[in-house]
Amino acid sequence: MARLSFKTVRARSALLAVALLSAAGSAHAQTGAILCTVTENGAPARGTFEAEQSGKKVGSGSCGDSLPIPPGKYRVSVTLDGALDSPHKTAEVTVTAGKTAPLTVDFKTGVLEVRVEAKAQGGTAQINVNRGSERIGTIGSSVPARLSTGAYEVVVRLGGQERRFDVDLRPGQRRLIRAQF
C-alpha cells in the first residue's frame, strides 16, 4: 500500500472542500423564491399562501416572508387573514433560479355589523350570514365582521322570530343593520 505524503493529503482535502462548497453554492443558485404581498382595499394586510405544482402542494408561508422554491411554474393560492368568508385568489407564478418572483394580491372587503335590539325579549340572537344558498358564517350582535364585497343575506333569529336582510357590501364600506324584535 502506497503512503501519501502530508502535502498530498492536504491538497486532496482542499480540493474536496472546494468541491463541496461549489456544490452547495450551485444548489443554492438552483432555487428561487416566491414573495407574496397582500393588500385589503389597497392597504397592507395579512395573508397566507400555498404553492402547487402539477396538483401537489410544494410549499406554503405567510405573505411578507419569501418561500425558497425550485424553479418552475406554480399555481399560488392566497388567502386573506381575518375575514369571515376566508377569501382567496389564485395566480400563476413562474420562479427563476436565483430570483424572487413577486406576487401581489388585493382583496376588496367591507365591514358588516348587526345590532339586535329587543324590547321585550331576552336571550341570545343567532345571526347567520349567507351568500346565495351557502352559509358563510355566524356573527355575534354588535361584533363587526370583515367580508368580501358582494351580496349577502343576513338572517337574525331571536325567541322564535326571524328577520331577514339583503346587504350589498362595497369596498371599504361599513354597514350597520339594526334587527328589531
N, C-alpha and C positions, 0 to 999 in steps of 0.2 A: 504494500500500500504506500503510495507516494505521500510525502509530507508536504503540506503547503506552508509557505513562509508567512510570517505575521503580516507582511506587506500585502501579499496576495489575498489573504483572508480579509484584511481591512478594505482593500479595493473592491472585492466582491460584495462585502456588506454595504459599502457606499452605493454601489450600483443597484443592489436590491432596494435600498431605502429610496433612491431616486425613482425607481420603477413603481414602487408602492405609492409614493407621493403623486407621481404623474397619473396613476390610475385613479386615485382619489380625486384629483383635480379634474380629470376628464369626466368622472362620474358626476361631479357637481355641475360641470358645464352641460351635462346631458339633461338636466332638469330645467324647468321654467317655473312659473308661478301664476296663480290667479289672485287678483286683489279686487275684492268686492266692496263697493261703496253703496250705501242705502240712504235715500232721502225720502222724506214724507212731506208732500206738498212743497217740495223744493228745499226744505230744511233738513239738516243732518238728523239721521235716525239710526236705530239699531236693528240689525237683522242677522240672519244666518244663511249659509248657502251649502249646497251639496252638488258635487260634480259627478257626472255619469259618463261613461264611455261604453258604447255598444250595450246599453241597458244595465251595466254593472256600476255600482257605486265605487268611485275611485278615491274620493276624499270629501271632507266637509270642514267647515270652520265658521268663525264669526266674521261678519263683514267688518272691514277695517284691519284685519290680520291677513297677511298673504299666505296662501297654501302652496307649498312646493309640490310640483306635479310633473310627470313626464310630458314631453312634447306631444301634441296631438290635438284633435278636435273633441270638445266636450259639450255636453248639454248641462247647463248650470241652472239649478232651481234656487231662487232667492225668496226667503220668507221674512216678512216684516214682523218684528217682535212686538208683543203687547196689544195687538189689535184683536178684537173679539172674533172676527171671521178668519183669522190667520191667513191673510192674503199672501199669495206667492206669484212670482213671474218666472218665466223660463227664457233663457237666451242661449245661443250657440257661441262658444268661445274657442278660439284657436290659440294654443300655447306653443311658443317657440323656445328652443333651448337657450338658456342664459337670459331670458327676458321675462318681464312680468306683464301678463295680459290683464288690462283693467276692465272691470265690469261695473257700470253704474246703473242702478235701478231706482226709479222714483215711484212711490205709491201715492195715490190720491185718496185721502181719507177725510172724514168728518167726525164729529162727536155727537152722540145721541145720549140724552138723559131723560129718564121717565120719573116723574114725581107722582106718587099715588096719594090722593087726597080723599080721605074717608071721613064723612061727618059722623055717622052713627056706628059704622062697622069698625071693629078692631081686627087684628090678625095680620098675617103676612101675605102680601100680594105675590103672585107669580107673574114674572114678566118675561115673555118669550119673544125673541127676535127671529123672524123668518125671512128668507129670500125665496120667493116662489113657494114651492111646497117643502122646501128644506129648512129645518130649524138650524139657525146659525149658533144660537146660544141663549143663555138666560142671564139677565142682569138684575141687580137689586135696585130698589127705589132710591132715587137721588144719587145713584152711582154712575158717573159719566163713563161711556164706553166708546172707544175708537172703533170705527168701522170703515171699510172701503166705501167709496162713493157708490150710489145706486139706489134702487127702490127696495124698500123693506116693508114688511107688515109687522106691527108690534101688537101683541096680544097680552092684555093685562087681566088677570083673574083674581078676584077677591070675594070671599064669602059666597061662592056660588054664582056670582055675577061676572060678566065679561065685557071688556071694552076692546075694540079693535081700532087701530090707527094705521093709515098708509103714510109712509115717510119717504121722501126723495131727498137723499143726502148728497150734498155737493162738496167739492174740495174746500177744506178749511172751514166749513160751516159747523156751527154748534146749534143743534136742535133740542128744544125742551118740549116734552109732551107732559101735559097735566091730565092724569087719568082720575076723574072724579067719580066717587061712588056715594 
